[in-house]
Amino acid sequence: MQENVSLKNKNTFKIGGKAKYYTEVSSKEELKKVLALNLPFFVLGEGSNVLVSDNGFNGIVIKLNFKDILIKDNTIQVGAGLLLRDLVLKAKELNLGGIEWAIGIPGTIGGALFGNAGVPNFTIGNMVKQVKVLQGNKVKTFKQQDCLFNYRDSIFKKNKDLIILSALLEFKGHFNEELVKTFFKKRKSIKGYSIGSIFKNGENYYAGKLIDDCGLKGKQVGDAIISYENANWIINLGNASSKDIEDLILIAKTKVKEKFNIDLVEEIRRLG
């Protein structure tokens, strides 16, 4: 276990202070030992949906190195620490379809399950047969219906004591290269650092469109800016602070509320 570790390079926003403690675990036994310390903890994947405070975190940040892959017919059991992009490559190798939408999306399997990552008409939750979690000292198995998957939501998001260990995913059909190309074209390259969408879309609106209609594209605070490509993204141009990001989030919420009487709901997590 390391002490006073900078989290700036452990998230895709490239923002944040230090964790009092930081550790990487490769087994359930190691994870149990860390949790037995009874300190505040935060399980961090690739940090692609997390805003880390400049003040850091007065606890233990845990990175799971569970990356095992077990293949049986059209199912793959994957460790929570495996990167989404590595699963896409494995599916391509095995000619298994259903995960093509994840090409270019940063993050781990655990993080994707936590927030039910996806794109329109496709989510990771739809592929789940079961998820294994650690709760306290016990390993529990959740079937798909137990996971309460919803738009950018799950039972894991509501219960932080459920630590995702692995998932059994079901694939359908053959891997579709053309679908991969279609999704990849939609991924916009940006100059700077981002954690993707800040707000959830609503039933009758796209958050980015509302923010854009408020004239906020290009709005800048410090070294943070609301993206010109997608107003639901905030970009760190290089030296933004978490306060810069928080200020832009508040501006977007306030302006959208004033203009449309809609309360934007964040989909990001906060650390610290």
Buried (B, 14 or more C-beta within 10 A) or exposed (E): EEEEBEBBEBBBBBBBBBBBBBBBBBEBEBBBEBBEEEEEBBBBBBBBBBBBBBEBBEBBBBBBBBBEBEBEEBBBBBBBBBBBBBBBEBBBEBEBBBBBBBBBBBBBBBBBBBBBBBEEEBBBBBBBEBBBBBEEEEBEEBEBEEBBBEBBBBBBBEEEEBBBBBBBBBBEEEBBEEBBEEBEEEEEEEEBBBBBBBBBBBEEBBBBEBBBBBEBBEBEBBBBBBBEBBBBBBBBBEEBBBBBBBBBBEBBBEBBBEEEEBEBEBBBBEBB
